[in-house]
């Protein structure tokens, strides 16, 4: 929640736990998750599995599962997906490869170019970089 940056992602034609674990692995490999970070999620079956809990434990991430029926517990993620749907629109891609390509381009744009009012009209990347420099000083 610190800087609204999308730190890990995975795509597939299913909602199995493997996708979530792949996103966690990507985020930790990039050095974007610190030990004792909190993983906010809803009560989807992929977030309540033993495989998911094991991945969190392995990477020293604490789970935070929202209350049933409360979208406010996961408001930042809900807001991101609303923004994604608004900005990409109702695009119909000819191939999965093209959809993946365009969505990854959007994630890069979101992190590096899209200004966020909650971040003082800075990008997530600018916010993280500024914070890192302050911590190093």
LONUKE-921302 format. One record per residue (C-alpha): x, y negated, z negated. Coordinates in nm, 3 decimals, always signed. Last residue first. Example, Ala and Ser with C-alpha at 12.3 -4.5 7.8 and 13.67 -1.06 7.14 Angstrom:
// LONUKE-921302
<site X="+1.367" Y="+0.106" Z="-0.714"/>
<site X="+1.230" Y="+0.450" Z="-0.780"/>
// end
This chain:
// LONUKE-921302
<site X="+2.048" Y="-0.909" Z="-0.338"/>
<site X="+1.973" Y="-0.555" Z="-0.220"/>
<site X="+1.617" Y="-0.563" Z="-0.357"/>
<site X="+1.547" Y="-0.892" Z="-0.182"/>
<site X="+1.681" Y="-0.755" Z="+0.146"/>
<site X="+1.461" Y="-0.446" Z="+0.117"/>
<site X="+1.154" Y="-0.661" Z="+0.044"/>
<site X="+1.218" Y="-0.875" Z="+0.351"/>
<site X="+1.260" Y="-0.566" Z="+0.568"/>
<site X="+0.940" Y="-0.410" Z="+0.433"/>
<site X="+0.739" Y="-0.729" Z="+0.491"/>
<site X="+0.883" Y="-0.782" Z="+0.837"/>
<site X="+0.797" Y="-0.423" Z="+0.932"/>
<site X="+0.442" Y="-0.454" Z="+0.798"/>
<site X="+0.399" Y="-0.765" Z="+1.012"/>
<site X="+0.361" Y="-1.112" Z="+0.863"/>
<site X="+0.051" Y="-1.328" Z="+0.833"/>
<site X="+0.089" Y="-1.362" Z="+0.455"/>
<site X="+0.080" Y="-0.986" Z="+0.409"/>
<site X="-0.296" Y="-0.967" Z="+0.344"/>
<site X="-0.348" Y="-1.171" Z="+0.662"/>
<site X="-0.174" Y="-0.903" Z="+0.864"/>
<site X="+0.015" Y="-0.981" Z="+1.184"/>
<site X="+0.044" Y="-0.708" Z="+1.445"/>
<site X="+0.388" Y="-0.688" Z="+1.603"/>
<site X="+0.609" Y="-0.427" Z="+1.433"/>
<site X="+0.388" Y="-0.187" Z="+1.237"/>
<site X="+0.066" Y="-0.218" Z="+1.438"/>
<site X="+0.254" Y="-0.238" Z="+1.770"/>
<site X="+0.446" Y="+0.081" Z="+1.687"/>
<site X="+0.122" Y="+0.251" Z="+1.584"/>
<site X="-0.040" Y="+0.132" Z="+1.908"/>
<site X="+0.242" Y="+0.280" Z="+2.117"/>
<site X="+0.195" Y="+0.608" Z="+1.930"/>
<site X="-0.176" Y="+0.593" Z="+2.012"/>
<site X="-0.109" Y="+0.527" Z="+2.380"/>
<site X="+0.136" Y="+0.817" Z="+2.414"/>
<site X="-0.089" Y="+1.058" Z="+2.224"/>
<site X="-0.388" Y="+0.966" Z="+2.440"/>
<site X="-0.179" Y="+1.002" Z="+2.756"/>
<site X="-0.056" Y="+1.347" Z="+2.648"/>
<site X="-0.408" Y="+1.449" Z="+2.556"/>
<site X="-0.508" Y="+1.383" Z="+2.915"/>
<site X="-0.754" Y="+1.163" Z="+3.105"/>
<site X="-0.802" Y="+0.927" Z="+2.814"/>
<site X="-1.140" Y="+0.779" Z="+2.727"/>
<site X="-1.100" Y="+0.442" Z="+2.561"/>
<site X="-1.382" Y="+0.336" Z="+2.333"/>
<site X="-1.201" Y="+0.046" Z="+2.176"/>
<site X="-0.830" Y="+0.043" Z="+2.109"/>
<site X="-0.849" Y="-0.269" Z="+1.894"/>
<site X="-1.180" Y="-0.196" Z="+1.722"/>
<site X="-1.113" Y="+0.175" Z="+1.666"/>
<site X="-0.765" Y="+0.105" Z="+1.530"/>
<site X="-0.897" Y="-0.172" Z="+1.305"/>
<site X="-1.165" Y="+0.058" Z="+1.160"/>
<site X="-0.899" Y="+0.327" Z="+1.114"/>
<site X="-0.676" Y="+0.084" Z="+0.925"/>
<site X="-0.963" Y="-0.041" Z="+0.709"/>
<site X="-1.053" Y="+0.315" Z="+0.605"/>
<site X="-0.688" Y="+0.379" Z="+0.516"/>
<site X="-0.678" Y="+0.062" Z="+0.304"/>
<site X="-1.016" Y="+0.135" Z="+0.145"/>
<site X="-0.940" Y="+0.485" Z="+0.017"/>
<site X="-1.098" Y="+0.448" Z="-0.326"/>
<site X="-1.346" Y="+0.202" Z="-0.173"/>
<site X="-1.500" Y="+0.473" Z="+0.047"/>
<site X="-1.662" Y="+0.624" Z="-0.262"/>
<site X="-1.876" Y="+0.930" Z="-0.185"/>
<site X="-1.674" Y="+1.171" Z="-0.398"/>
<site X="-1.407" Y="+0.990" Z="-0.594"/>
<site X="-1.069" Y="+0.938" Z="-0.434"/>
<site X="-0.775" Y="+1.174" Z="-0.461"/>
<site X="-0.445" Y="+1.028" Z="-0.575"/>
<site X="-0.155" Y="+1.268" Z="-0.530"/>
<site X="+0.196" Y="+1.194" Z="-0.659"/>
<site X="+0.490" Y="+1.235" Z="-0.422"/>
<site X="+0.812" Y="+1.406" Z="-0.530"/>
<site X="+0.889" Y="+1.534" Z="-0.177"/>
<site X="+0.861" Y="+1.903" Z="-0.267"/>
<site X="+0.569" Y="+1.833" Z="-0.503"/>
<site X="+0.373" Y="+1.658" Z="-0.228"/>
<site X="+0.442" Y="+1.941" Z="+0.016"/>
<site X="+0.335" Y="+2.198" Z="-0.246"/>
<site X="+0.009" Y="+2.010" Z="-0.310"/>
<site X="-0.063" Y="+2.012" Z="+0.064"/>
<site X="+0.006" Y="+2.386" Z="+0.096"/>
<site X="-0.209" Y="+2.456" Z="-0.210"/>
<site X="-0.504" Y="+2.290" Z="-0.042"/>
<site X="-0.701" Y="+1.993" Z="-0.173"/>
<site X="-0.593" Y="+1.739" Z="+0.087"/>
<site X="-0.669" Y="+1.963" Z="+0.387"/>
<site X="-1.018" Y="+2.026" Z="+0.247"/>
<site X="-1.105" Y="+1.658" Z="+0.261"/>
<site X="-1.152" Y="+1.495" Z="-0.079"/>
<site X="-1.021" Y="+1.154" Z="+0.023"/>
<site X="-0.659" Y="+1.056" Z="+0.019"/>
<site X="-0.404" Y="+0.827" Z="-0.143"/>
<site X="-0.048" Y="+0.960" Z="-0.158"/>
<site X="+0.139" Y="+0.785" Z="-0.440"/>
<site X="+0.515" Y="+0.735" Z="-0.431"/>
<site X="+0.706" Y="+0.896" Z="-0.718"/>
<site X="+1.016" Y="+0.941" Z="-0.504"/>
<site X="+1.034" Y="+0.681" Z="-0.230"/>
<site X="+0.869" Y="+0.724" Z="+0.106"/>
<site X="+0.993" Y="+0.553" Z="+0.421"/>
<site X="+1.325" Y="+0.735" Z="+0.447"/>
<site X="+1.253" Y="+0.840" Z="+0.805"/>
<site X="+1.271" Y="+1.206" Z="+0.702"/>
<site X="+1.021" Y="+1.129" Z="+0.422"/>
<site X="+0.768" Y="+0.983" Z="+0.665"/>
<site X="+0.811" Y="+1.262" Z="+0.918"/>
<site X="+0.773" Y="+1.533" Z="+0.652"/>
<site X="+0.460" Y="+1.366" Z="+0.514"/>
<site X="+0.310" Y="+1.344" Z="+0.864"/>
<site X="+0.390" Y="+1.712" Z="+0.929"/>
<site X="+0.228" Y="+1.805" Z="+0.595"/>
<site X="-0.090" Y="+1.622" Z="+0.694"/>
<site X="-0.098" Y="+1.795" Z="+1.031"/>
<site X="-0.028" Y="+2.136" Z="+0.878"/>
<site X="-0.329" Y="+2.090" Z="+0.646"/>
<site X="-0.565" Y="+2.158" Z="+0.932"/>
<site X="-0.775" Y="+1.890" Z="+1.099"/>
<site X="-0.759" Y="+2.023" Z="+1.455"/>
<site X="-0.678" Y="+1.904" Z="+1.808"/>
<site X="-0.351" Y="+1.757" Z="+1.692"/>
<site X="-0.177" Y="+1.438" Z="+1.592"/>
<site X="+0.077" Y="+1.355" Z="+1.325"/>
<site X="+0.166" Y="+1.036" Z="+1.145"/>
<site X="+0.408" Y="+0.899" Z="+0.890"/>
<site X="+0.499" Y="+0.555" Z="+0.761"/>
<site X="+0.205" Y="+0.348" Z="+0.884"/>
<site X="+0.300" Y="+0.017" Z="+0.727"/>
<site X="+0.042" Y="-0.167" Z="+0.515"/>
<site X="+0.323" Y="-0.339" Z="+0.320"/>
<site X="+0.304" Y="-0.222" Z="-0.040"/>
<site X="+0.000" Y="+0.000" Z="+0.000"/>
// end
